[in-house]
Amino acid sequence: MGRWDSFSKLLLRMRPQQYISWLMPGAELVALLNIELTVQPLLADALVKVLLDGQLGLMHMEVQTYEDPTMPRRMLEYNVLAEHQHDLPTCSFLMYLRPGRVAETPYIRTFIDGGVVHQFHFRVIKLWEVTA
């Protein structure tokens, strides 16, 4: 924890509505939440360290057989956690085994005011289109 971390946390929690009103006019405090953010374990299908053009990176690969509407968000979670854990840039690939609806890239998540808060690109491979 940094030198000013405890003090900053105290200030933010003492008068949260003032910060909310300043940073997001019109928004109202509903609840103060636990500041500890936890992550449940995620198991990627494959995560490998690669060397490309003399530089290290990670390749994350997931294989899907069916449509899963949560897949784009999950791909973001896998990517961010892998990069954080290994401190290397990570490229994610989502491979579909059979035809059907596939996840759209980029995954874009907006806030309630319409502002983009996440835009994540992953690579989609439709194996039925790949020449054997």
Long-range contacts (C-beta under 8 A, 24 or more apart in sequence): 9-35, 24-113, 39-81, 42-74, 42-77, 42-78, 42-81, 44-78, 44-82, 47-82, 49-86, 49-88, 56-88, 57-88, 57-89, 57-90, 57-91, 58-82, 58-83, 58-86, 58-88, 58-89, 58-90, 58-91, 59-90, 59-91, 59-93, 60-90, 60-91, 60-92, 60-93, 61-92, 61-93, 61-95, 62-92, 62-93, 62-94, 62-95, 63-95, 63-96, 63-97, 64-94, 64-95, 64-96, 64-97, 64-103, 65-96, 65-97, 65-98, 66-100, 67-100, 67-101, 67-102, 68-103, 71-103, 72-103, 72-104, 72-105, 72-107, 72-120, 72-122, 73-107, 73-109, 75-103, 75-107, 75-120, 75-122, 76-107, 76-118, 76-120, 76-122, 79-120, 79-122, 91-123, 92-122, 92-123, 93-122, 93-123, 93-124, 93-125, 94-122, 94-123, 94-124, 94-125, 95-125, 95-127, 96-124, 96-125, 96-126, 96-127, 96-128, 97-127, 97-128, 98-127, 98-128, 99-126, 99-128, 102-126
